[in-house]
Amino acid sequence: MLVDDLSDEHPIRQWPHGDIGVHPQAPLRVQYRMLDAHASLPPGLLAVVRFGAQPLSHGPPAALPAATLPLIVDVPLASLQTSTPAELWLASGPVRSGHDGIVRYAHDDHFLFAAIELDERLHGGIRAASTLAYAAIRRFQARSPFPHLQRMWNYFDAINEGAGDMERYRQFCVGRVHGLDHDTAQRYPAATAIGHQHTTHQLQVFWLAGRRPGTAIENPRQVSAYRYPRAHGPVSPSFSRATLTSDGAVLISGTASIVGHASQHPGDPDAQLEETLRNLAMLGAQADNLAGDPADSRAGNAAQDDHSSRRAELLKIYVREPALIAPIAARLKQTHPTSETIFLAGDICRRELLLEIEGIRSSKTGSL
Ligand code: 3EB
């Protein structure tokens, strides 16, 4: 088994940090915050996700021993804001970190954040690298005290390169399915898959996993991605439209202008944005129904406004063309006035799609 070939500094099968006791539920807390590039990271973090085409050089949180550092993930997508906040995943209680073969991770008592970064050139291209990454994820998760995948992010080069079934996104999907060796009883996590706009050779996959399962949410306006027909590739993409976490947070997958399984409004960014916003609103409504929140039900169609005033919402907007940012930002100010936003230049996994939006909505108890 491949895992035995890897040098396990902290093999999860001998979970190195002692028993993880039973703790009351802690709300998932995420925030966008500007970090001073020269200062140490603030304390109390599970993970930090930073964005920018240029490598960053943050000072380490020097006061902390290595085994308690947050997981740091640098996503090489160009920011389209003058200053881009980092995404901070706040820890509840002590943090333990380490690596297990190719998996880097950090966890607190409730959630685990982990990452794999592979150079495609060393692993036989996108499909083989994806298989390797997802096989490592499956093995790691199977013996982790945080067995439930909630949310995955996938970033790699030239996502639309290649014709037909050889398109790199489709080959990535093939590798993902093979690596996960999916057990149908298992739920799919929510996900994002976006292409870098410059060459990095890197497949980067990172994820959030929990001690308790989340609930997968689908969008009634869309065919579930894992049921997409053959026309979209040799395998269907393995993700759900959103995850409702056990504490009531909603982790929304990358969402685009797709109705049924068909892309809508090719070449029309304004219409693609409106379609995407309808999909996001539907996912929010599905999450409310699932959470069985009586206040949300009473609010009916006004629920969306109600939510944005009560629950913090973080949005990440990926656009193919930087020029799309201004109109999107203006429209989001109307539809999501209290949401915080990060705008990134990235390629969407279908070439006709110009933008994609993912989101995190806090639980009502989890102040962001
Ligand atoms: C879509 O809805 C758009 O393959 O992990 C969005 C989010 C998309 C995640 C993935 C793909 C993925 O099909 C593409």
Residues whose N, C-alpha, C, O or C-beta is under 5 A from the ligand:
A	BS01	3EB	A191 T192 A193 A225 P237 F239 S253 G254 A256 I258 C349
